[in-house]
Amino acid sequence: MKDTFTNFNEYFLLFPEEVQLKMEILRKAIHSQNPNLEEYIGYQMPAFKYKEKPLVYFAAYKKHIGFYPLPKAIAHFENDFIERKYKFSKGTVQFSLKEDLPLELIEKMVRFRISEINKG
């Protein structure tokens, strides 16, 4: 795998078309929560900034998309992950490539992170 990307499209092209489509849907869902989000590559993953602060990251893998909304968001939504049987850890939640992305939950996590940043 290439170890340096300059934008989302370069990253997306590394994956099969169906995975690219899921990542594009995820990208749009994140952008839908605030028009002022900045895209960048962070830790070799597609990432977003809000008010110059890291908002969320995501990455594609063989069987899932890892979504990284930072530890406080993971803790806040832990019951949702347990209820929906998503694998998660301190900093990430995994969404199977075999299932539709939980866009409503993703949007809630993005709004949570925006709120955290706004509170300072």
Rosetta constraint file for C-alpha pairs under 8 A:
AtomPair CA 1 CA 14 HARMONIC 7.67 0.50
AtomPair CA 3 CA 44 HARMONIC 7.00 0.50
AtomPair CA 4 CA 44 HARMONIC 6.54 0.50
AtomPair CA 5 CA 10 HARMONIC 6.10 0.50
AtomPair CA 5 CA 11 HARMONIC 6.22 0.50
AtomPair CA 5 CA 41 HARMONIC 6.86 0.50
AtomPair CA 5 CA 44 HARMONIC 6.74 0.50
AtomPair CA 6 CA 10 HARMONIC 6.93 0.50
AtomPair CA 6 CA 40 HARMONIC 7.76 0.50
AtomPair CA 6 CA 41 HARMONIC 6.58 0.50
AtomPair CA 7 CA 11 HARMONIC 6.74 0.50
AtomPair CA 7 CA 39 HARMONIC 7.93 0.50
AtomPair CA 7 CA 40 HARMONIC 6.48 0.50
AtomPair CA 7 CA 41 HARMONIC 6.28 0.50
AtomPair CA 7 CA 46 HARMONIC 7.53 0.50
AtomPair CA 8 CA 12 HARMONIC 6.07 0.50
AtomPair CA 8 CA 39 HARMONIC 7.83 0.50
AtomPair CA 8 CA 40 HARMONIC 7.51 0.50
AtomPair CA 8 CA 41 HARMONIC 7.22 0.50
AtomPair CA 8 CA 46 HARMONIC 5.74 0.50
AtomPair CA 9 CA 13 HARMONIC 6.21 0.50
AtomPair CA 10 CA 14 HARMONIC 7.18 0.50
AtomPair CA 11 CA 15 HARMONIC 7.91 0.50
AtomPair CA 11 CA 45 HARMONIC 7.70 0.50
AtomPair CA 11 CA 46 HARMONIC 7.49 0.50
AtomPair CA 12 CA 20 HARMONIC 5.39 0.50
AtomPair CA 12 CA 23 HARMONIC 7.33 0.50
AtomPair CA 13 CA 20 HARMONIC 7.07 0.50
AtomPair CA 15 CA 19 HARMONIC 6.05 0.50
AtomPair CA 15 CA 20 HARMONIC 6.14 0.50
AtomPair CA 15 CA 60 HARMONIC 7.91 0.50
AtomPair CA 16 CA 20 HARMONIC 6.28 0.50
AtomPair CA 17 CA 21 HARMONIC 6.18 0.50
AtomPair CA 18 CA 22 HARMONIC 6.46 0.50
AtomPair CA 19 CA 23 HARMONIC 6.23 0.50
AtomPair CA 19 CA 60 HARMONIC 7.51 0.50
AtomPair CA 19 CA 97 HARMONIC 7.30 0.50
AtomPair CA 20 CA 24 HARMONIC 6.14 0.50
AtomPair CA 21 CA 25 HARMONIC 6.22 0.50
AtomPair CA 22 CA 26 HARMONIC 6.18 0.50
AtomPair CA 22 CA 101 HARMONIC 7.44 0.50
AtomPair CA 23 CA 27 HARMONIC 6.04 0.50
AtomPair CA 23 CA 60 HARMONIC 7.79 0.50
AtomPair CA 24 CA 28 HARMONIC 6.23 0.50
AtomPair CA 25 CA 29 HARMONIC 6.19 0.50
AtomPair CA 26 CA 30 HARMONIC 6.25 0.50
AtomPair CA 26 CA 101 HARMONIC 7.56 0.50
AtomPair CA 26 CA 103 HARMONIC 7.40 0.50
AtomPair CA 27 CA 31 HARMONIC 6.28 0.50
AtomPair CA 28 CA 32 HARMONIC 5.99 0.50
AtomPair CA 29 CA 33 HARMONIC 7.05 0.50
AtomPair CA 29 CA 103 HARMONIC 6.59 0.50
AtomPair CA 29 CA 106 HARMONIC 7.54 0.50
AtomPair CA 29 CA 107 HARMONIC 6.40 0.50
AtomPair CA 30 CA 34 HARMONIC 7.73 0.50
AtomPair CA 30 CA 106 HARMONIC 7.49 0.50
AtomPair CA 30 CA 107 HARMONIC 6.30 0.50
AtomPair CA 30 CA 110 HARMONIC 6.53 0.50
AtomPair CA 31 CA 35 HARMONIC 6.15 0.50
AtomPair CA 31 CA 37 HARMONIC 6.53 0.50
AtomPair CA 33 CA 107 HARMONIC 6.64 0.50
AtomPair CA 33 CA 110 HARMONIC 6.96 0.50
AtomPair CA 33 CA 111 HARMONIC 6.56 0.50
AtomPair CA 36 CA 50 HARMONIC 6.87 0.50
AtomPair CA 37 CA 48 HARMONIC 6.21 0.50
AtomPair CA 37 CA 49 HARMONIC 5.71 0.50
AtomPair CA 37 CA 50 HARMONIC 5.17 0.50
AtomPair CA 37 CA 51 HARMONIC 7.87 0.50
AtomPair CA 38 CA 48 HARMONIC 5.40 0.50
AtomPair CA 38 CA 49 HARMONIC 5.01 0.50
AtomPair CA 38 CA 50 HARMONIC 6.47 0.50
AtomPair CA 39 CA 46 HARMONIC 7.26 0.50
AtomPair CA 39 CA 47 HARMONIC 5.85 0.50
AtomPair CA 39 CA 48 HARMONIC 4.67 0.50
AtomPair CA 39 CA 49 HARMONIC 6.51 0.50
AtomPair CA 40 CA 46 HARMONIC 6.19 0.50
AtomPair CA 40 CA 47 HARMONIC 5.28 0.50
AtomPair CA 40 CA 48 HARMONIC 6.02 0.50
AtomPair CA 40 CA 49 HARMONIC 7.50 0.50
AtomPair CA 41 CA 45 HARMONIC 5.33 0.50
AtomPair CA 41 CA 46 HARMONIC 4.84 0.50
AtomPair CA 41 CA 47 HARMONIC 5.48 0.50
AtomPair CA 42 CA 46 HARMONIC 6.42 0.50
AtomPair CA 42 CA 47 HARMONIC 5.76 0.50
AtomPair CA 42 CA 57 HARMONIC 7.51 0.50
AtomPair CA 45 CA 57 HARMONIC 6.46 0.50
AtomPair CA 45 CA 58 HARMONIC 6.10 0.50
AtomPair CA 45 CA 59 HARMONIC 5.57 0.50
AtomPair CA 46 CA 57 HARMONIC 5.77 0.50
AtomPair CA 46 CA 58 HARMONIC 5.75 0.50
AtomPair CA 46 CA 59 HARMONIC 6.70 0.50
AtomPair CA 47 CA 54 HARMONIC 7.53 0.50
AtomPair CA 47 CA 55 HARMONIC 7.43 0.50
AtomPair CA 47 CA 56 HARMONIC 5.75 0.50
AtomPair CA 47 CA 57 HARMONIC 4.17 0.50
AtomPair CA 47 CA 58 HARMONIC 6.49 0.50
AtomPair CA 48 CA 54 HARMONIC 6.14 0.50
AtomPair CA 48 CA 55 HARMONIC 5.37 0.50
AtomPair CA 48 CA 56 HARMONIC 5.55 0.50
AtomPair CA 48 CA 57 HARMONIC 6.45 0.50
AtomPair CA 49 CA 53 HARMONIC 5.12 0.50
AtomPair CA 49 CA 54 HARMONIC 4.48 0.50
AtomPair CA 49 CA 55 HARMONIC 4.98 0.50
AtomPair CA 49 CA 56 HARMONIC 7.38 0.50
AtomPair CA 50 CA 54 HARMONIC 6.47 0.50
AtomPair CA 50 CA 55 HARMONIC 5.91 0.50
AtomPair CA 50 CA 114 HARMONIC 7.09 0.50
AtomPair CA 50 CA 117 HARMONIC 7.61 0.50
AtomPair CA 51 CA 117 HARMONIC 7.74 0.50
AtomPair CA 53 CA 117 HARMONIC 7.44 0.50
AtomPair CA 55 CA 69 HARMONIC 6.71 0.50
AtomPair CA 55 CA 70 HARMONIC 7.88 0.50
AtomPair CA 55 CA 110 HARMONIC 7.38 0.50
AtomPair CA 55 CA 113 HARMONIC 6.15 0.50
AtomPair CA 55 CA 114 HARMONIC 7.06 0.50
AtomPair CA 56 CA 67 HARMONIC 7.45 0.50
AtomPair CA 56 CA 68 HARMONIC 5.57 0.50
AtomPair CA 56 CA 69 HARMONIC 4.53 0.50
AtomPair CA 56 CA 70 HARMONIC 6.89 0.50
AtomPair CA 56 CA 110 HARMONIC 7.25 0.50
AtomPair CA 56 CA 113 HARMONIC 7.83 0.50
AtomPair CA 57 CA 67 HARMONIC 6.06 0.50
AtomPair CA 57 CA 68 HARMONIC 4.89 0.50
AtomPair CA 57 CA 69 HARMONIC 6.50 0.50
AtomPair CA 58 CA 65 HARMONIC 6.86 0.50
AtomPair CA 58 CA 66 HARMONIC 5.42 0.50
AtomPair CA 58 CA 67 HARMONIC 4.45 0.50
AtomPair CA 58 CA 68 HARMONIC 5.74 0.50
AtomPair CA 59 CA 65 HARMONIC 5.63 0.50
AtomPair CA 59 CA 66 HARMONIC 5.19 0.50
AtomPair CA 59 CA 67 HARMONIC 6.74 0.50
AtomPair CA 60 CA 64 HARMONIC 6.24 0.50
AtomPair CA 60 CA 65 HARMONIC 4.46 0.50
AtomPair CA 60 CA 66 HARMONIC 6.28 0.50
AtomPair CA 61 CA 65 HARMONIC 5.90 0.50
AtomPair CA 61 CA 66 HARMONIC 7.43 0.50
AtomPair CA 63 CA 96 HARMONIC 5.99 0.50
AtomPair CA 63 CA 97 HARMONIC 5.59 0.50
AtomPair CA 63 CA 98 HARMONIC 7.71 0.50
AtomPair CA 64 CA 94 HARMONIC 6.02 0.50
AtomPair CA 64 CA 95 HARMONIC 5.26 0.50
AtomPair CA 64 CA 96 HARMONIC 4.22 0.50
AtomPair CA 64 CA 97 HARMONIC 4.82 0.50
AtomPair CA 64 CA 98 HARMONIC 7.98 0.50
AtomPair CA 65 CA 94 HARMONIC 5.72 0.50
AtomPair CA 65 CA 95 HARMONIC 5.18 0.50
AtomPair CA 65 CA 96 HARMONIC 6.45 0.50
AtomPair CA 65 CA 97 HARMONIC 6.70 0.50
AtomPair CA 66 CA 92 HARMONIC 6.33 0.50
AtomPair CA 66 CA 93 HARMONIC 5.82 0.50
AtomPair CA 66 CA 94 HARMONIC 4.63 0.50
AtomPair CA 66 CA 95 HARMONIC 6.43 0.50
AtomPair CA 67 CA 92 HARMONIC 5.52 0.50
AtomPair CA 67 CA 93 HARMONIC 5.37 0.50
AtomPair CA 67 CA 94 HARMONIC 6.26 0.50
AtomPair CA 67 CA 95 HARMONIC 7.61 0.50
AtomPair CA 68 CA 91 HARMONIC 5.84 0.50
AtomPair CA 68 CA 92 HARMONIC 4.54 0.50
AtomPair CA 68 CA 93 HARMONIC 6.66 0.50
AtomPair CA 69 CA 73 HARMONIC 5.84 0.50
AtomPair CA 69 CA 74 HARMONIC 6.71 0.50
AtomPair CA 69 CA 91 HARMONIC 6.87 0.50
AtomPair CA 69 CA 92 HARMONIC 6.79 0.50
AtomPair CA 69 CA 109 HARMONIC 6.86 0.50
AtomPair CA 69 CA 110 HARMONIC 7.30 0.50
AtomPair CA 69 CA 113 HARMONIC 7.15 0.50
AtomPair CA 70 CA 74 HARMONIC 6.51 0.50
AtomPair CA 70 CA 90 HARMONIC 7.96 0.50
AtomPair CA 70 CA 91 HARMONIC 5.11 0.50
AtomPair CA 70 CA 92 HARMONIC 7.16 0.50
AtomPair CA 71 CA 75 HARMONIC 6.20 0.50
AtomPair CA 71 CA 90 HARMONIC 5.48 0.50
AtomPair CA 71 CA 91 HARMONIC 4.65 0.50
AtomPair CA 71 CA 92 HARMONIC 7.69 0.50
AtomPair CA 72 CA 76 HARMONIC 6.10 0.50
AtomPair CA 73 CA 77 HARMONIC 6.16 0.50
AtomPair CA 73 CA 109 HARMONIC 6.34 0.50
AtomPair CA 73 CA 112 HARMONIC 6.82 0.50
AtomPair CA 73 CA 113 HARMONIC 6.77 0.50
AtomPair CA 74 CA 78 HARMONIC 5.80 0.50
AtomPair CA 74 CA 88 HARMONIC 7.90 0.50
AtomPair CA 74 CA 89 HARMONIC 7.67 0.50
AtomPair CA 74 CA 90 HARMONIC 6.49 0.50
AtomPair CA 74 CA 91 HARMONIC 6.23 0.50
AtomPair CA 74 CA 92 HARMONIC 6.81 0.50
AtomPair CA 74 CA 93 HARMONIC 7.45 0.50
AtomPair CA 75 CA 90 HARMONIC 7.40 0.50
AtomPair CA 77 CA 81 HARMONIC 6.57 0.50
AtomPair CA 77 CA 109 HARMONIC 7.63 0.50
AtomPair CA 78 CA 82 HARMONIC 6.26 0.50
AtomPair CA 79 CA 83 HARMONIC 5.99 0.50
AtomPair CA 80 CA 84 HARMONIC 6.12 0.50
AtomPair CA 81 CA 85 HARMONIC 5.75 0.50
AtomPair CA 81 CA 86 HARMONIC 4.97 0.50
AtomPair CA 81 CA 87 HARMONIC 7.21 0.50
AtomPair CA 81 CA 88 HARMONIC 7.18 0.50
AtomPair CA 81 CA 93 HARMONIC 7.72 0.50
AtomPair CA 82 CA 86 HARMONIC 6.29 0.50
AtomPair CA 86 CA 93 HARMONIC 6.74 0.50
AtomPair CA 86 CA 94 HARMONIC 6.14 0.50
AtomPair CA 86 CA 95 HARMONIC 6.72 0.50
AtomPair CA 87 CA 93 HARMONIC 5.89 0.50
AtomPair CA 87 CA 94 HARMONIC 5.43 0.50
AtomPair CA 87 CA 95 HARMONIC 7.82 0.50
AtomPair CA 88 CA 92 HARMONIC 5.52 0.50
AtomPair CA 88 CA 93 HARMONIC 4.14 0.50
AtomPair CA 88 CA 94 HARMONIC 6.09 0.50
AtomPair CA 89 CA 93 HARMONIC 6.54 0.50
AtomPair CA 95 CA 99 HARMONIC 7.50 0.50
AtomPair CA 95 CA 101 HARMONIC 6.62 0.50
AtomPair CA 96 CA 100 HARMONIC 7.99 0.50
AtomPair CA 102 CA 106 HARMONIC 6.21 0.50
AtomPair CA 103 CA 107 HARMONIC 6.00 0.50
AtomPair CA 104 CA 108 HARMONIC 6.25 0.50
AtomPair CA 105 CA 109 HARMONIC 6.28 0.50
AtomPair CA 106 CA 110 HARMONIC 6.27 0.50
AtomPair CA 107 CA 111 HARMONIC 6.17 0.50
AtomPair CA 108 CA 112 HARMONIC 6.07 0.50
AtomPair CA 109 CA 113 HARMONIC 6.24 0.50
AtomPair CA 110 CA 114 HARMONIC 6.19 0.50
AtomPair CA 111 CA 115 HARMONIC 6.10 0.50
AtomPair CA 112 CA 116 HARMONIC 6.24 0.50
AtomPair CA 113 CA 117 HARMONIC 6.28 0.50
AtomPair CA 114 CA 118 HARMONIC 6.13 0.50
AtomPair CA 115 CA 119 HARMONIC 6.19 0.50
AtomPair CA 116 CA 120 HARMONIC 6.55 0.50
